[in-house]
Amino acid sequence: MFIVQKITQCFDPTQDRICLSVQDSDGKVLLLWLTQRLANRLAGALSNWLEDDLKIQAAGQSVPSLHAWEQAAAQAQLKPGRPVEATVAKGEALLEAVDLARSLYGYTLTFKWRATGTAQLRLSGTELRQWLGILHRLFDTAEWPKHAWPQWFGALGDAPSAAICSLH
């Protein structure tokens, strides 16, 4: 399985898709294409998990302003780094599914394509919020509808843009 250590996201208007340039610890790079349909499903499911997790932390109260604050705090910690070099990609694939898992230690996204292709991205809660913040801004760039996104994402305003999320 391809374990993602670094990811760069961008919107490709020609493809009308989001390109996830992912890199593993050996420097191998793959280009994974995320469609609008799959991105909406992913955004909705992950946002719901963040809402559920925050409800537990806030003694059963889910307050949109608290979500907006958590999201803004996560984005403020995002430090842009060098992008993944897409020109050295060893392959590319159109994503067909994303399996999601969560635990006490964070979240796991397993990107799947064709019969056997998989790449796994592990994120802490803060990293997940940062990744979703980038994805949300790419929806703006793509001019895609945001029906799957919760309203508290709209409360963020114009946050600084970054397309790179380095993981450890």
Number of C-alpha atoms within 10 A of each C-alpha: 9 18 16 24 18 22 23 23 24 20 20 14 10 6 10 14 21 22 23 22 24 27 25 17 12 8 15 16 24 26 25 22 23 24 16 16 10 14 18 20 16 21 19 16 15 20 21 15 15 16 19 15 14 18 16 11 11 12 8 11 13 16 13 15 14 16 22 18 15 17 22 19 14 18 23 12 11 20 12 12 13 11 18 24 15 18 10 12 16 10 11 16 15 16 19 15 16 20 12 15 13 15 8 7 10 14 19 18 20 20 20 19 17 11 7 7 14 18 19 20 19 20 20 16 18 17 20 22 22 26 22 20 23 22 21 20 19 20 19 12 13 17 9 14 11 16 11 15 20 16 14 16 20 12 15 16 9 8 12 11 13 21 22 23 23 18 13 8
